[in-house]
Amino acid sequence: MSDYVFGGADLVGEQREAMQRCLDPITFARLEALGVGPGWRCLDVGGGGGSVADWLGRQVGNTGSVVVTDTVPDGLHAGGNVEVRRHDIVTDDLPEAEFDLVHARLVLLHLPERRRALARMVRALKPGGWLLLGEFDCTTLQVLATNDPDTGAAFARFHRALCAVLEQAGADIEWGVHAYQAVRDAGLVEVGSVARADPWPGGGDGARWLEINSRQLEDQLLRTGPVTAGDLDEVRSSLRDPDFVVNSYLTFSVWGRRPDDGGGQVTR
Ligand SMILES: C[S@@+](CC[C@H](N)C(=O)[O-])C[C@H]1O[C@@H](n2cnc3c(N)ncnc32)[C@H](O)[C@@H]1O
């Protein structure tokens, strides 16, 4: 199984919930723009807490269906037209030319074999089917407002350490920027992208997510060097203070369509 940095971490349930509250509105708007509707057959890769699969299940109705996968599928909900599969997108096969939509959010970023996984996802698309990725550029997390400049410096050290831990585990911390090229290289057409960042004030879902990450990865963060236990305490208390505001990661939605001719060009 691949080395997903949060795989064995505590607080995973809370992490998934905060993540979903931050990102679902962005993802659902993008899926609506792609036209997801009744009758579609959808695949959500690395579905985590299952919110996207559940939403897709409602959108596609009785005539459609959803397969949602994860290496750790304990947060996913099977039932109705939603099927859950334990599946590793790096190593396990997928059916080919099967889905009208393949979606993955914050999965490929973490996987060193992301291009191979992407190629597998592309082959799972029907001719004319859509791929949608939701990915971060992790380098953009910056303090927007604080009453205490020292806290801003501690946060910067925390952020540097977090990026280092992700990279040591094989993540591409700028994958949000690189994904467009990868989707085009994978043979998809009508490739598009939109990126946004939102303020994450202390006490909100984004800040809570970061605080959870600081606890999940505490040992690894401290081992990287720049951040101290005192910094982490300070960062955690700032992340509960509404006057402390950070800019979220830059969040990219990247999409593309498998050519209607059957996609002879898609990469293997
Ligand atoms: C950051 S979470 C994102 C969860 C969900 N996509 C979301 O955005 O709410 C990454 C998810 O990918 C899963 N994952 C990690 N490596 C995977 C792999 N090789 N194949 C499938 N899923 C994987 C993890 O278990 C986790 O649920």
The ligand as an SDF file (V2000), in Angstrom:
LIG
                    3D

 27 29  0  0  0  0  0  0  0  0999 V2000
   -6.6170   13.8480    2.0970 C   0  0  0  0  0  0  0  0  0  0  0  0
   -7.6800   12.4710    2.1040 S   0  0  0  0  0  0  0  0  0  0  0  0
   -8.9710   13.0350    0.9960 C   0  0  0  0  0  0  0  0  0  0  0  0
  -10.2670   12.3130    1.2090 C   0  0  0  0  0  0  0  0  0  0  0  0
  -11.3920   12.7320    0.2690 C   0  0  0  0  0  0  0  0  0  0  0  0
  -11.0130   12.5500   -1.1080 N   0  0  0  0  0  0  0  0  0  0  0  0
  -11.7960   14.1530    0.5180 C   0  0  0  0  0  0  0  0  0  0  0  0
  -11.2960   15.0500   -0.1820 O   0  0  0  0  0  0  0  0  0  0  0  0
  -12.6230   14.4020    1.4140 O   0  0  0  0  0  0  0  0  0  0  0  0
   -6.8460   11.2900    1.0870 C   0  0  0  0  0  0  0  0  0  0  0  0
   -7.5760    9.9680    0.9980 C   0  0  0  0  0  0  0  0  0  0  0  0
   -6.9080    9.1590    0.0320 O   0  0  0  0  0  0  0  0  0  0  0  0
   -6.8270    7.8400    0.5300 C   0  0  0  0  0  0  0  0  0  0  0  0
   -5.6930    7.1790   -0.1280 N   0  0  0  0  0  0  0  0  0  0  0  0
   -4.3750    7.3200    0.1640 C   0  0  0  0  0  0  0  0  0  0  0  0
   -3.6430    6.5540   -0.6640 N   0  0  0  0  0  0  0  0  0  0  0  0
   -4.5170    5.9320   -1.4860 C   0  0  0  0  0  0  0  0  0  0  0  0
   -4.3740    5.0070   -2.5570 C   0  0  0  0  0  0  0  0  0  0  0  0
   -3.1630    4.5790   -2.9150 N   0  0  0  0  0  0  0  0  0  0  0  0
   -5.4910    4.5550   -3.1900 N   0  0  0  0  0  0  0  0  0  0  0  0
   -6.7130    4.9850   -2.8070 C   0  0  0  0  0  0  0  0  0  0  0  0
   -6.9160    5.8660   -1.7990 N   0  0  0  0  0  0  0  0  0  0  0  0
   -5.8260    6.3250   -1.1490 C   0  0  0  0  0  0  0  0  0  0  0  0
   -6.6610    8.0250    2.0240 C   0  0  0  0  0  0  0  0  0  0  0  0
   -6.9870    6.8600    2.7550 O   0  0  0  0  0  0  0  0  0  0  0  0
   -7.5960    9.1860    2.2920 C   0  0  0  0  0  0  0  0  0  0  0  0
   -8.9090    8.7610    2.5690 O   0  0  0  0  0  0  0  0  0  0  0  0
  1  2  1  0
  2  3  1  0
  2 10  1  0
  3  4  1  0
  4  5  1  0
  5  6  1  0
  5  7  1  0
  7  8  2  0
  7  9  1  0
 10 11  1  0
 11 12  1  0
 11 26  1  0
 12 13  1  0
 13 14  1  0
 13 24  1  0
 14 15  1  0
 14 23  1  0
 15 16  2  0
 16 17  1  0
 17 18  1  0
 17 23  2  0
 18 19  1  0
 18 20  2  0
 20 21  1  0
 21 22  2  0
 22 23  1  0
 24 25  1  0
 24 26  1  0
 26 27  1  0
M  CHG  2   2   1   9  -1
M  END
$$$$
